[in-house]
Amino acid sequence: MGQEISVEALSEKEAAAELERLATALAAANTAYHTQDAPDISDAHYDALKRRNAAIEARFPELKRSDSPSDQVGAAPAEGFGKIRHAQRMMSLSNAFDDDDILSFDQSVRRYLALSEADPLAYTAEPKIDGLSLALRYENGALVQAATRGDGTVGENVTANARTIGDIPTHLTGAPKTLEIRGEVYMSHADFADLNARQAQRGGKAFANPRNAAAGSLRQLDPNITKDRPLRFFAYSWGVLSDALSDTQMGAIDRMKSLGFQTNPLTKRCATPAEMLAQYREIEAQRATLGYDIDGVVYKVDDLAFQDRLGFRSTTPRWAIAHKFPAELAWTRLEAIDIQVGRTGALSPVARLTPVTVGGVVVSNATLHNEDYIAGCDANGAPIREGKDIREGDWVKVYRAGDVIPKVADVDLSKRPETAKPFTFPTTCPECGSDAIREEGDAVRRCSGGLICPAQAVEKLKHFVSRSAFDIEGLGAKQVEQFYLDGWIREPADIFTLKDRYGGGLKALKNREGWGDKSAQNLFDAIDEKRTIALGRLLFALGLRHVGEVAANDLARHYGSWAALAEAIDAAKPAAEAYLATERALDEERRLASKEGRRANLSVIRKAMWKDVPGPVQAAWDDLTGIDGIGATVAVSLLTSFGQEAERASIDRLVAHLDIQDAERPQTEGSPVAGKTVVFTGTLTRMTRAEAKARAESLGAKVSGSVSSKTDLLVAGPGAGSKETKARELGIDIIDEDGWFDLIAGA
Ligand code: IVH
């Protein structure tokens, strides 16, 4: 940069060329620093390049690139950090909103553990810190690695940054040989205010709240910046361990404290739900004066042996729950109602608001749910908000609870402008003009354009490349949208033919705005890398209605391979129509019966409707809907999507480019029951039915409720009746509960 021209003197052409050079140089410096751990330019040089880039952008805002290095300040892109696979998944917590939820939580834990009301069962209660979670790995007492949560499976390597945080010891004495401490990085209110004042002085961007400031600071590509940001850390949990920390949660907290970590002083052991709720009120009362943000209280079963038995659902532990504080709210003007078309064609009304601060965050958009909600009634036509409708120009109450999207909750009629007119919800898609249809019983109006609707196609593509789906580096929402508009990528399969379709790819891509030699090559490499994909991820990425991450993984684990899944879906396909027809017939019967004042004859109808459905179809349907967590809604959506010719063809085109990995069956190595179908019957004394099922499934077994020729093993407790008889007739292995424990002992 020796003979650098002053920014004032640059022509537009020179500026564009230099911005491209700077983007490439800074990207290369980032890779060298973070991925290869081998910085090739000094920090000062790096900062100078960044400043120059910002100055040029300030003078030529229209030249700012889509991959501008300045967008990487504050929230550094994930690509800048090396990735770390968590040795144990980082889970989230399920939420509770009122006292009753806590009582039900206690009930469900007791039920699972087969404890009576009278049995003692203690919990810990502690503040839920509003920051971001971090996993710290220590080997022989030395901090060797720090990783953000990421998607729970893979996080970002922020070791260098974590070392700059005062609350995080870099050496421990007397710790287990391998120890992973987990906790929350956060910023205090005072430090947050200080930081924003400093940012303002330097002309930098202000952070919206302490949580964003903490996240932005921890995820700085330059640890020198993190060092100047006063981050703090509370330890509250752990991952892999070579030796247990304690046999209780409270004991483990104490142990972490004695190892030199900060633990939250409001953590308390509670012997009853009443004590838990009392601690909740205590923490809530102190919330305003704590000096840092918390958004609720976390309860955890204190006995670690119980925690172990309770285990995890797909993404949350059964032994903990977060009791959230009530939502925060504010009043503002509703300037306009926009309609957005989502991935599945749903028309969603969005409120454009005069910006207002709600609980520390500036809110300018909020959801209005659906057309009934705007009109002032629920899905059954019953009034909500005393029947008040919502109109453009209205004075509205907005609230947000935790991370959820802000919502419009109420309207003040006394402030309604005289000109305000009732909102007319569109009956055609604002994006493609197709009819927007609202099916009976559905609150949502949907565009019927399917893949011809550009909004649906783009949203599907954005979902496809998103973090929990294909997560292709360098191909985010913005890029996909651009490629779609240019006609380069119209459906997921096109991503994998991009390189071939454009003459070696590089050249054509390089001439496009925002792409250089290196970024183009990186993109093609990143795409190639994702040709190998896990079955669950692929299923989720398809973006089918109702098939979220959890359902996708449940399906993947159940069927194991793409071939098995596709075969099962094809086999069950006709059942979707039978199911829907049955539901319609049942509704009709219910309506008639109530009109005629008689009891509805549902089972007769159900039988009649399924009578002509061939046995194998029924069996495939039962198998599908029998998967824990997969109900008829998910099944119908799956079967109809695969049943639509255009959609199926699009999926097949995609699959042809992929190497789909069979679903992992966790812990099934050496499991004597992997792949086996097990039935539990009779009274179990050493475990509850739910626990037995969860344990068997975690060992790779399929648990069924009925005995058939497919059953491999019957675990029969005292009082087993017809199931045992049937199993005997079929010559199936029968063992008792002790036999079961012996069988799985080593697994
Ligand atoms: S325990 C397996 N304790 O809340 C459960 N989490 O909504 C591990 N969090 O990802 C989490 N304070 O980032 C736990 N005292 C606390 C917490 C806490 C904040 C965060 C954490 C987690 C999220 C779940």
Boltz pocket constraint, residues with backbone or C-beta under 6 A from the ligand:
constraints:
  - pocket:
      binder: B
      contacts: [[A, 91], [A, 92], [A, 93], [A, 126], [A, 127], [A, 128], [A, 129], [A, 130], [A, 131], [A, 132], [A, 133], [A, 149], [A, 183], [A, 184], [A, 236], [A, 237], [A, 298], [A, 317], [A, 320], [A, 322]]
      max_distance: 6.0
